[in-house]
Amino acid sequence: MKKLGYILIAILLLITLVSCKKDEVEEVPNSDDEVIEEPVEENTKEGLQSPLSGLYAEEEKVNRRIVGIMFDNHPKARWQAGLKDAELIYEFPVEAPYTRYLGFFLINDPEAVGPIRSARPYFVTKVAEFDAVYVRAGGSAAANQDVKDLGISDISALSSSYKIFYRIDEKKAPNNLYTSMEAIRAHQQELGFEETSLVEGFVFNDDDKDIDGFEARIISIDYNSQNNTKYIYDVDTKSYLREKDGKAHIDELDKSQLSAKNIIIQEVNSRLIPNSVSLEIDLVGEGSGKYFTNGKGINIKWMKEDRKGKTTYYTEDGQELTLNPGATWIQIVNERAEVIIDQE
């Protein structure tokens, strides 16, 4: 009887052993079978997205204070240094027949910036909108008062140390005043300005996208008979190369041609100040415009409620405009400007 019990136990152990071996074999795939691995999604974007350009950069750069710099655009001032490193640039008409640039910087630190020129009230409005440190060389009486009234963090060459600004011998005053981003950042700290900007910024795509619009390969803006800005679409880089008064707009330091990923033409009302050659430009309110990227354009609307408020751009169906990541040029044009769009 005991012998029969031992036999039954042995049979049960054998069955258990065979079952375990079978399970082990089934867990190992056949060498001829394809092993399917789940794809690993890579995040190639590091840091944070800049509110000015939508480009990604180190968190410490994106979270610092925006700097707005007043660039001279008189023919004797050309070409500019550092303007190619601005993420957002405005071109405004000033005293006829000239225009002037306001460049906003956040993630880039050009070693030289200039020539720097004086402020006008409408430039101060834009600086207030982006809560930026304003770098300039004085300004009109109205602009100087606006800087005070709007509480602008101001760095003016007329009241700053020679250590911040310098003049170069290759150009003549007043078209030869320069600084560096390193000097501006250091002086910003010395003056105790806020270290970050309270700004909403634009809405950006995460990746480059085409728009459904009309063909726009060449965009020409005649501010007047003596002042022309032109953009020519480059298919290879998917950006617009910039020209000024019939010449390639280049950087003074490395001779590279300036370009734009996004172009906004903002139509505004303006008028001459009585007994003056200076302009008043309406930036608060609403109006029409156009947006261009990747060789195409669409009609847009803009709205701004007050001087410090955000200028919001809308598509024709009422959606807030979404920009492609990259440098944006905003061309402020009045009723006297002529805009020509060429499809080829």
Buried (B, 14 or more C-beta within 10 A) or exposed (E): EEEEEEEEEEEEEEEEEEEEEEEEEEEEEEEEEEEEEEEEEEEEEEBBBBBBBBBBBEEEBBEBBBBBBBBBBBEEBBBBBBBBBBBBBBBBBBBBEBBBBBBBBBBBBBEBBBBBBBBBBBBBBBBBBBBBBBBBBBBBEBBBEBBEEBEBBBBBBEEBEEEBBBBBEEBEEBBBBBBBBEBBBEBBEEEEEEEEBEBEBBBBEEEEEEBEBEEBBBBBBBBBEEBBBBBBBBEEEBBBBBBBEEEBBBBBBEEEBBBBBBBBBBBBEBEEEEEEEBBBBBBEEEBEBBBBBBBBBBEBBBBBEEBBBBBBBBBEEEEEBBBBBBBBBBBBBBEEBEBEBEEE
